[in-house]
Each structure stands twice: as C-alpha cells, then as structure tokens.
Amino acid sequence: MAVTPAEAGTVSIGEAAGKRRTFAIIAHPDAGKTTLTEKLLLMGGAIHLAGQVKAKGEGRRARSDWMKIEQSRGISVTTSVMTFEYRDVTFNLLDTPGHEDFSEDTYRTLTAVDSAIMVIDGAKGIEAQTRKLFEVCRLRDVPIITFINKMDREARDNFEILDEISEILALDTTPMSWPVGMGGIFRGCYDMREQKMMLFDGAKDSSELTDVIDAPLDDSRLDAALPEDQLAQAREEIELVQAACPEFDLESYRAGHLTPVFFGSALRSFGIKQLLDAVVDFAPSPRPQPTDAREIEPGEKPVTGFVFKVQANMDPNHRDRIAFMRLCSGKFKRGIKMHQVRTGKSIGIYNPILFFAQSRELAEEAWPGDIIGVPNHGTLRVGDTLTEGENLRFTGIPNFAPEILRRVRLDDPMKAKHLRKALESLAEEGVTQVFRPLIGADWIVGVVGQLQIDVLATRIESEYGIKVGFEAAPFYSARWVDAEDPAELKRFLDRHQSSAAEDRDGAPVYMARNSWDLNRAIEDWPKLKFTATRERS
C-alpha cells in the first residue's frame, strides 16, 4: 500500500485518503476494457504478464477474469477488484462486467467508485452499453476520463467521435492527446498536455519503450520523424481542436460536465501511461458518501463502509464467500469489530483481504477509498452498512426487477436441499434473484439477461455438483408489492396466491403474466405500490 504501517502513525486519515484513486472502467463489450485493465495492472507492477483476450491457450486468460466461463469465452461477467500502486498513489480498480446482461452488477459497482474511465472503440464510436453505463455514472455525477482505443486499426474520423460524445452524452470534450494517422499508417500521438510527440512502433509492446520527441508541434525535429503529409494534417487538426474545444477545467471534469480525451491502443500499450498519469492528476480522491442520515466525510475518525458485491466460491477448494466492502471513512485495522446496521449485530473482521490481480494479501490496515474483502459465511449481503456504532445506512444500492423469469428444474430430486443452498448462496452475490412461489415447490430465478442463466447453470454444476435445467415460467415480469396498510397487502396476496412469491428476504413479489395483467393489478389496487426497484438494506 502507498501508506506503510511504519508511516501510519504520522499520516492523517485525510492524507491517506488523498493518496487513493478508486475507479472503474466502463465500456461496450469488445471495446478493449479487459485488455486495458491488464495493461494498467502491468504498468502498476501488479502483474508481470498481460494476458491477451484473443490469444491462444494460457495467454487467452485475462488476469482479472478468474471464473471458468470468463476464461473460456473471453468476456468479463463478474466484478473484479485490483489494487496497485503508481507514482506513490494507491489505485483501487474495479473491473466491471462489460456484457449488458450483467448491467445490474455494474450499476452496484459504480456506487463504490469515485471516477471512471470510459473506453470507446475507435472504429465503432459510442455503443449501446457505453451509453447505458454512462447514464448510471451521470446519476451519481461520476467524473469520466475517455480513452479512444484501437487507433492501430482502421478507425472513424476523430472529430466525428468527439461530436458523438458531445451530442449523445452531453459532455464537453477536451482532447489531451491527438493521433497521427490510424490503422496501418498510425504514427503515434501528440501529447497536448506535455507538448511532445509520442511515436508508435508496432513492433514494441510497451509504452515505456515509446520514442518521444520532447518538442512543440511546430518544432523542426518533428519534420524528420514523421511523413510530411501526416504531420501537416496533424498540425492542422490540432490547431482546429485547440480553437473549437474548451480548455481543460478540473472543476468541470469533477462535476461530470467535461471529459478529457486520450487516444491510443490498449493492445499495444500505447497511450496507457498518459491515461494513468491523468487518473493521478485529475481523478478525485475518495468523495463524501450519502446515507439516510447525513453525508459521511472520508476524513472522519469512525470507520464506516458498505458492501457492494458478494462473490461466492472464488476459491472452489474452500467454498469461500467474500463480501467486497468500500471503506468510506476512518482508519481500518485488522481485528476491528464493526456494527452491522441491518441486523444490529457486532462482527469481528479478523482476516480482511486486499486484492492484487489474482493474488490476495491480508490487510493489516486500510483507508477510505480502499476495497477490502471480508470472508464470511452468509452474514454479509449486498447493501449492508458497517460502522463503529452509528446507526445509519448508505443509500443508492438497489435491486432491479428481473426481465427474464425461469423455473428451475432439478434432475435429482434428492438434492433439493443442496439446490436451495446453491441458489441462495449465488443470490447473495446480487446478480441472480431467487423467488419462492407461495403455491408450488419450484424455485423461480430472475435475471436481466439470458447469459446470466447460462452462467448460473454452469456455476451450479461446477461449484455445487448439481445438474439443473431452466424452463419458461408463465410470468412476464416481477414487481415488489408494498402498502401502508398491512391488511390491504394481505388481501391482495390471498387473492393472487398463484401469482405471488417471496424474494430471499421474505419481501412479497407479484409475478405478472403479461403487461395487461400488471397494469390491471396496479389499477385495481390503488393503495398498493408496485415497484421495479427495491433499495437494499
């Protein structure tokens, strides 16, 4: 960690928090998010070999993708947490699922970060999932740095992409670097911040080895290094950019109104250093966090935090369950006793974990902005708040109504109890939801996308040794049901027993058979509230 135990006595909580950058990477699938994550870790010294998602054999397996289905398909479907250091700053990088079927997991992860890097494919521009994830960032005013990737391949016009960011995302853009050429004639990028030309060499795979000409754009030394026509075009485009785009404004960026834009190639490690430097220089340190009582400042002495992710069976040999907790204030020490607000119980945290790519370290101490793993046996859930005694709850961590409902079909009826344990354990991770109908014995699972069903079946078989199938349930959607009058709620559930269920917390759920059915229920029962989201507590 950037602050060592020996230094801890002389470092204030605020100073330690100021040395933290907790951020996520958001992107559409195949934009290069996992590759960029690998190269950031490589530059920070967290790993010594960066896996290429499209390589063969062992090289195919990205270091942040630990699940078997991720390694076989070359995609990210879980949230990984990685800690590394660079320029005396501790980075907590949350690698979120890129696939849209796992957007709910991504949403909850974005509640735990202070900034984000948005990766855009230079050939495709802004895609559907990028826009969706950006809107989540906007809801929380998360500042964004943009990285336009794959410039070593054929790409769209740079001005078109900048215009797209401005028009679709309503963000001001300030290019901090500018590419010279693209694809087969990509020559490098001009660093507009440092006023130097970074030359691209396709034979090299490390930005540390990039040839740099430390000279302003009109310096004659560039004439000898670049083709005349490309240099002339670059000078003309940069002059236009400087005239048309606003100057970088740190306050506007941190308010979520402006994004600094960098160009490069994650695969070739080109432009990665400049991107990482920008996170150090621009991205905010841990920000105040909202609760139902007040805002928690990172410099406060009492330790507070919230669980935004639970992952079961990261180590299949030990059937472990890790709760990922974002520390919001105070100096955390191993062995501390924390108050679990939801249950009122005291929890001793004796084996907290810090994550370094695929390895783990015991965390003797941690600071605001850090993400620690808390091993537990089902006592911690997504949305839990932990404090040193104060009764408050961090807000903004929701459950979403599932878009796909499936009945679980068990091949071996003798394993019904094992199935229940498996479903409840995986539901604790917050991606899959589990419902128990008031009438009938079949479990119903709810997910946002079809890929989640595939992942669920794979994990139940590989991690619990149970073969299951999923068949269509006669339901269109699910809504949580609540009412100020408990008697009114009971009357509704008694009348709709065949369409009623409970979620894993025992909250009542109405399973609508179609949109007409749902609208009719809302119309006929005006005293009830039918909600598509439910705050986790």
C-alpha positions in Angstrom: 0.0 0.0 0.0 1.1 3.6 -0.5 1.0 4.2 3.2 3.0 1.7 5.1 2.4 0.6 8.7 5.6 2.3 9.8 4.3 5.6 8.3 0.8 5.2 9.6 1.4 7.0 12.9 2.4 10.2 11.1 -0.3 10.1 8.4 -3.7 11.6 8.9 -6.8 9.8 7.6 -7.4 12.7 5.2 -3.8 12.5 3.9 -4.1 8.7 3.4 -7.4 9.1 1.6 -5.9 11.8 -0.7 -3.4 9.1 -1.9 -6.3 6.9 -3.1 -8.0 6.7 -6.5 -10.9 4.3 -6.7 -12.2 4.0 -10.2 -14.0 1.7 -12.7 -13.6 1.0 -16.4 -16.9 1.2 -18.4 -17.2 0.1 -22.0 -19.3 -1.8 -24.5 -18.3 -5.5 -25.0 -15.2 -5.8 -27.2 -14.1 -2.2 -26.9 -10.9 -3.4 -25.1 -11.9 -2.9 -21.5 -10.3 -6.1 -20.2 -7.1 -5.6 -22.2 -6.8 -2.0 -20.9 -7.3 -3.3 -17.3 -4.4 -5.8 -17.9 -2.1 -3.1 -19.2 -2.9 -0.7 -16.3 -2.0 -3.6 -13.9 1.1 -4.3 -15.8 2.2 -0.7 -15.6 1.4 -0.6 -11.9 3.6 -3.7 -11.3 0.6 -5.8 -10.1 1.2 -8.5 -12.8 4.2 -9.4 -14.9 2.5 -10.9 -17.9 -0.6 -9.3 -19.5 -2.9 -11.9 -21.0 -4.4 -11.2 -24.4 -8.1 -12.0 -24.6 -7.8 -13.2 -28.2 -4.5 -15.1 -27.8 -4.3 -18.8 -27.6 -4.0 -21.1 -24.6 -2.8 -19.6 -21.3 -2.3 -16.2 -22.9 -6.1 -16.0 -23.6 -7.0 -15.8 -20.0 -7.1 -12.3 -18.6 -5.7 -11.9 -15.2 -8.9 -10.2 -13.9 -11.1 -13.0 -15.3 -11.0 -15.8 -12.8 -14.2 -17.7 -13.5 -14.0 -20.6 -15.9 -16.8 -19.3 -18.2 -15.0 -16.0 -18.4 -11.7 -17.7 -19.4 -13.4 -19.9 -22.0 -15.5 -17.1 -23.6 -13.0 -14.2 -23.2 -15.5 -12.0 -21.5 -16.0 -10.4 -18.1 -19.2 -11.4 -16.2 -18.2 -10.6 -12.7 -16.7 -7.6 -10.9 -13.0 -7.9 -10.1 -11.2 -5.7 -7.6 -7.5 -5.0 -8.1 -5.2 -2.8 -6.1 -1.9 -1.5 -7.4 0.5 1.5 -6.9 1.8 4.1 -9.3 3.5 7.4 -8.6 3.1 6.9 -4.9 -0.7 6.6 -5.3 -2.7 3.6 -4.4 -5.2 2.6 -7.1 -8.3 0.5 -6.5 -9.5 -0.6 -9.9 -12.9 -2.2 -10.2 -13.2 -4.2 -13.5 -16.9 -4.4 -14.2 -18.8 -6.8 -16.4 -19.0 -5.4 -19.9 -21.8 -7.6 -21.1 -25.2 -5.9 -20.9 -26.8 -9.0 -19.2 -24.8 -8.1 -16.1 -25.5 -4.3 -16.0 -27.1 -4.6 -12.6 -23.8 -5.8 -11.1 -22.1 -3.0 -12.9 -24.6 -0.4 -11.5 -23.9 -1.5 -7.9 -20.2 -1.5 -8.6 -20.4 2.1 -9.8 -21.8 3.1 -6.4 -18.4 2.2 -4.9 -16.1 4.3 -7.2 -15.2 8.0 -7.3 -14.4 8.2 -11.0 -14.4 6.1 -14.2 -12.5 5.5 -17.5 -14.8 5.2 -20.5 -13.3 3.1 -23.3 -14.6 3.7 -26.8 -13.7 1.6 -29.8 -12.2 4.0 -32.4 -14.0 2.2 -35.2 -17.4 2.0 -33.6 -17.8 5.1 -31.5 -20.4 5.2 -28.7 -22.3 1.9 -28.5 -25.5 1.0 -26.6 -23.9 -0.4 -23.4 -21.5 2.5 -23.2 -24.4 4.9 -23.3 -26.3 2.9 -20.7 -23.3 2.8 -18.3 -22.6 6.5 -18.8 -26.2 7.3 -17.7 -25.5 5.4 -14.5 -22.4 7.5 -13.9 -24.4 10.6 -14.6 -26.9 9.8 -11.9 -24.1 9.8 -9.4 -22.1 12.7 -11.1 -19.1 10.3 -11.5 -16.3 12.1 -13.4 -15.1 10.4 -16.6 -11.9 10.2 -18.5 -12.3 9.0 -22.1 -9.9 6.6 -23.8 -10.5 6.1 -27.5 -9.0 2.7 -28.2 -7.7 0.7 -31.1 -6.1 3.5 -33.1 -3.6 1.0 -34.5 -6.6 -0.3 -36.5 -8.8 1.5 -39.0 -11.0 4.0 -37.1 -13.6 6.6 -37.6 -12.9 10.3 -38.1 -11.7 11.6 -34.7 -13.9 14.7 -34.9 -16.9 12.5 -35.5 -16.3 10.7 -32.3 -15.8 13.9 -30.3 -19.0 15.2 -31.8 -20.8 12.0 -30.8 -19.6 12.3 -27.2 -20.8 15.9 -27.1 -24.2 15.2 -28.7 -25.1 11.8 -27.3 -23.6 12.1 -23.9 -23.9 15.9 -23.5 -20.3 16.1 -22.4 -17.8 18.8 -23.3 -14.6 17.2 -24.7 -11.0 18.3 -24.2 -8.5 16.2 -26.2 -5.3 15.7 -24.2 -3.6 13.8 -26.9 -4.2 13.7 -30.7 -3.4 10.8 -33.1 -1.3 11.0 -36.1 -2.8 8.6 -38.7 -4.6 5.4 -37.9 -4.5 1.7 -38.7 -1.5 0.7 -40.8 -0.3 4.3 -41.0 -0.7 5.1 -37.3 2.4 7.0 -36.3 1.7 8.0 -32.7 0.0 10.7 -30.7 0.9 14.3 -29.9 0.7 14.9 -26.1 -1.1 18.3 -26.0 -0.7 18.5 -22.2 3.1 18.0 -22.2 3.7 19.3 -25.8 5.6 16.3 -27.0 5.2 13.7 -29.8 5.0 10.0 -28.8 6.0 7.9 -31.7 4.3 4.5 -32.3 6.3 1.4 -33.1 4.1 -1.6 -33.9 7.0 -3.9 -33.1 7.1 -2.8 -29.5 4.5 -3.7 -26.8 5.3 -1.3 -24.0 4.7 2.4 -23.7 7.8 2.6 -21.5 9.8 2.0 -24.7 7.9 4.5 -26.8 10.2 7.0 -28.6 9.3 10.5 -27.5 10.3 13.8 -29.1 10.0 16.5 -26.5 9.2 19.4 -28.7 6.3 21.7 -29.5 4.2 20.9 -32.6 6.0 23.5 -34.8 9.5 22.2 -33.9 11.5 21.2 -37.0 12.6 18.0 -35.2 9.2 16.5 -36.0 9.7 17.0 -39.7 12.4 14.4 -39.8 10.4 11.9 -37.7 7.0 11.9 -39.5 5.8 11.8 -43.1 5.2 15.3 -44.4 1.6 14.9 -45.3 0.6 13.3 -42.0 2.5 15.9 -40.0 0.8 18.7 -41.9 -2.6 17.2 -41.3 -1.9 16.7 -37.6 -0.8 20.3 -37.2 -4.0 21.5 -38.9 -6.3 19.2 -36.9 -4.6 20.1 -33.5 -4.9 23.8 -34.3 -8.6 23.2 -35.0 -9.1 21.2 -31.8 -7.5 24.0 -29.7 -9.8 26.6 -31.3 -13.0 24.5 -31.1 -12.7 22.6 -27.8 -12.8 24.1 -24.4 -9.6 24.2 -22.3 -9.4 21.5 -19.6 -11.2 22.6 -16.4 -10.6 20.4 -13.4 -13.7 21.6 -11.6 -15.9 21.0 -14.7 -14.4 17.5 -15.1 -15.0 16.5 -11.4 -18.6 17.8 -11.6 -19.2 15.4 -14.5 -19.6 18.1 -17.2 -16.3 17.7 -19.2 -14.2 14.7 -20.2 -10.5 14.8 -21.0 -10.0 12.6 -24.1 -6.9 10.3 -24.8 -6.2 8.2 -27.9 -4.1 5.1 -28.0 -4.0 1.3 -28.3 -4.5 -0.9 -25.2 -3.3 -4.0 -27.0 0.0 -2.3 -27.9 0.3 -0.5 -24.5 0.3 2.8 -26.4 -1.1 5.9 -24.5 -1.6 3.9 -21.3 1.0 5.9 -19.3 -0.6 9.2 -20.2 -4.0 7.8 -19.2 -2.7 6.6 -15.8 -1.0 9.9 -15.2 -4.3 11.6 -15.8 -6.0 9.5 -13.2 -3.4 10.5 -10.7 -3.5 14.2 -11.6 -7.2 14.7 -12.3 -9.4 12.0 -10.7 -10.8 12.8 -7.3 -9.7 11.1 -4.1 -12.5 9.5 -2.1 -15.6 11.6 -2.0 -18.3 12.1 0.7 -20.8 9.2 0.6 -24.6 9.7 1.1 -26.5 7.9 3.9 -30.1 8.1 5.1 -28.9 10.3 8.0 -26.1 12.5 6.6 -23.1 12.6 4.3 -20.0 10.7 5.5 -16.7 12.6 5.0 -13.7 10.4 4.3 -11.6 12.2 7.0 -14.0 11.2 9.8 -12.3 9.1 12.5 -15.0 6.4 13.0 -14.7 3.6 10.4 -17.7 3.1 8.0 -18.2 1.2 4.8 -20.8 -0.6 2.7 -20.9 -4.0 0.9 -21.5 -3.5 -2.9 -20.6 -7.1 -4.0 -20.6 -10.6 -2.6 -18.8 -13.3 -4.5 -19.2 -16.9 -3.7 -16.6 -19.7 -4.4 -13.8 -17.6 -5.8 -11.7 -20.4 -4.4 -13.6 -23.6 -5.2 -11.4 -25.6 -2.9 -12.6 -23.7 0.1 -16.2 -22.7 -0.8 -15.4 -19.2 0.4 -17.7 -16.2 0.3 -16.1 -12.8 0.0 -18.0 -9.5 0.7 -16.4 -6.6 -1.1 -16.6 -3.6 1.2 -15.9 0.0 0.2 -14.4 1.9 3.1 -15.9 5.4 3.4 -14.2 6.8 6.4 -11.7 6.2 9.2 -8.6 4.1 9.5 -9.5 0.4 9.3 -7.4 -2.1 11.3 -7.4 -5.8 11.1 -9.4 -7.3 14.0 -11.8 -4.3 14.3 -15.3 -5.0 15.5 -17.9 -3.5 13.2 -21.7 -2.9 13.8 -23.8 -4.5 11.1 -26.7 -2.0 10.9 -29.2 -4.3 9.2 -29.1 -6.9 12.0 -27.7 -4.9 14.9 -25.0 -7.5 15.4 -21.3 -7.0 16.0 -18.9 -8.5 13.5 -15.2 -9.0 14.1 -13.2 -8.7 10.9 -10.1 -10.8 11.5 -9.0 -11.8 8.0 -9.6 -8.9 5.7 -8.2 -9.2 2.2 -6.6 -6.8 -0.3 -6.7 -7.9 -4.0 -3.7 -7.7 -6.3 -4.8 -9.2 -9.6 -5.1 -12.9 -8.9 -3.3 -12.8 -5.6 -4.5 -11.8 -2.2 -2.9 -10.2 0.8 -4.0 -10.0 4.4 -4.9 -6.3 5.1 -3.4 -5.2 8.4 -4.9 -1.7 7.7 -6.8 0.2 5.1 -8.1 3.7 4.4 -11.1 5.5 2.9 -11.4 4.6 -0.8 -9.9 1.1 -0.3 -11.8 -2.0 -1.2 -11.3 -4.9 1.2 -12.7 -8.4 1.0 -14.4 -9.8 4.1 -14.6 -13.6 4.3 -17.9 -14.6 5.8 -20.5 -17.4 5.8 -23.5 -15.6 4.5 -23.8 -13.0 7.3 -23.0 -10.1 4.9 -25.2 -9.1 2.0 -25.0 -6.6 -0.8 -26.2 -3.3 0.6 -25.1 -3.9 4.2 -23.7 -0.9 6.1 -20.9 -1.5 8.6 -20.0 1.2 11.2 -18.3 1.6 14.5 -21.6 2.0 16.2 -23.6 4.7 14.4 -27.0 3.6 13.1 -27.0 4.9 9.5 -27.4 3.3 6.1 -25.5 4.1 2.9 -28.1 4.7 0.1 -28.3 4.1 -3.6 -27.7 0.4 -3.8 -30.8 -1.1 -5.4 -32.3 -4.4 -6.6 -33.8 -4.3 -10.0 -36.9 -6.2 -11.2 -35.8 -9.1 -13.4 -36.6 -9.1 -17.1 -36.4 -12.9 -17.5 -38.1 -15.4 -15.2 -37.3 -19.1 -15.3 -38.4 -22.2 -13.3 -35.6 -24.3 -12.0 -35.8 -28.0 -13.0 -33.8 -30.3 -10.8 -32.5 -33.5 -12.4 -32.1 -35.3 -9.0 -35.0 -34.6 -6.5 -32.8 -35.9 -3.7 -30.6 -32.8 -4.0 -33.4 -30.3 -3.3 -31.8 -29.0 -0.1 -28.5 -28.6 -1.9 -30.2 -26.7 -4.7 -31.7 -24.3 -2.2 -28.3 -23.6 -0.6 -26.7 -23.1 -4.0 -29.4 -20.7 -5.2 -29.4 -18.7 -2.0 -25.6 -18.5 -2.0 -25.4 -17.3 -5.6 -28.3 -14.9 -5.0 -26.3 -13.3 -2.2 -23.9 -12.0 -5.0 -26.7 -9.7 -6.1 -26.9 -10.7 -9.8 -29.4 -13.5 -9.8 -32.6 -13.1 -7.9 -34.4 -16.1 -6.3 -38.2 -16.2 -5.7 -40.2 -18.9 -3.8 -43.8 -19.0 -5.0 -46.5 -19.1 -2.3 -48.0 -22.1 -4.1 -45.8 -24.8 -5.6 -42.4 -26.1 -4.8 -40.4 -25.0 -7.9 -37.9 -22.1 -7.4 -38.1 -19.3 -9.9 -34.9 -17.3 -10.8 -35.0 -13.8 -12.2 -32.2 -12.3 -14.3 -31.7 -9.3 -16.5 -30.2 -11.2 -19.5 -30.0 -14.7 -21.0 -26.3 -15.0 -20.4 -26.9 -14.9 -16.7 -28.9 -18.1 -17.0 -26.0 -19.8 -18.8 -23.6 -18.7 -16.1 -25.9 -19.7 -13.3 -26.3 -23.3 -14.7 -22.5 -23.6 -15.2 -21.7 -22.4 -11.7 -24.3 -24.6 -10.0 -22.9 -27.7 -11.7 -19.2 -26.8 -11.4 -19.3 -25.4 -7.9 -22.0 -27.5 -6.2 -22.2 -30.6 -8.3 -25.9 -30.2 -9.1 -27.3 -30.5 -12.7 -30.2 -28.3 -13.3 -32.3 -27.1 -16.2 -34.3 -23.9 -16.7 -37.7 -23.8 -18.3 -40.0 -20.9 -19.1 -42.1 -19.7 -16.3 -45.7 -18.4 -17.0 -44.7 -14.9 -15.9 -43.9 -11.8 -17.8 -42.3 -9.7 -15.0 -42.0 -9.3 -11.3 -42.8 -6.3 -9.0 -42.2 -5.8 -5.4 -45.5 -5.1 -3.6 -45.9 -2.9 -0.5 -48.7 -1.0 1.2 -49.1 1.3 4.2 -52.0 -0.9 5.4 -50.8 -4.5 6.1 -54.4 -5.7 5.9 -54.7 -4.4 2.3 -51.5 -6.2 1.3 -52.7 -9.4 2.9 -56.0 -9.2 1.0 -54.1 -8.8 -2.3 -51.7 -11.7 -1.6 -54.6 -14.0 -0.6 -56.5 -13.2 -3.8 -53.4 -13.7 -6.0 -51.7 -16.7 -4.4 -51.0 -18.4 -7.7 -49.1 -15.3 -8.8 -47.4 -14.3 -5.6 -44.0 -15.1 -4.3 -41.3 -14.1 -1.8 -37.8 -12.9 -2.5 -34.9 -14.3 -0.5 -35.5 -11.6 2.2 -39.2 -12.6 2.5 -40.5 -9.4 0.7 -43.7 -10.0 -1.2 -43.5 -10.1 -5.0 -46.2 -10.1 -7.6 -45.5 -12.2 -10.7 -47.4 -10.7 -13.6 -48.4 -13.0 -16.5 -48.3 -10.1 -19.1 -48.2 -6.3 -19.3 -52.1 -6.2 -19.3 -52.1 -8.3 -16.1 -49.6 -6.0 -14.4 -51.5 -2.8 -15.4 -54.8 -4.3 -14.3 -53.4 -5.1 -10.8 -52.0 -1.5 -10.5 -55.4 -0.1 -11.5 -57.5 -2.4 -9.3 -55.3 -2.0 -6.2 -54.6 1.8 -5.9 -53.5 1.5 -2.3 -50.6 -0.8 -3.2 -47.2 0.2 -4.5 -45.8 -2.0 -7.3 -42.1 -1.1 -7.7 -39.4 -2.2 -10.2 -36.6 -1.4 -7.8 -36.1 -2.1 -4.2 -33.4 -0.4 -2.0 -31.1 -3.0 -0.5 -30.8 -2.7 3.3 
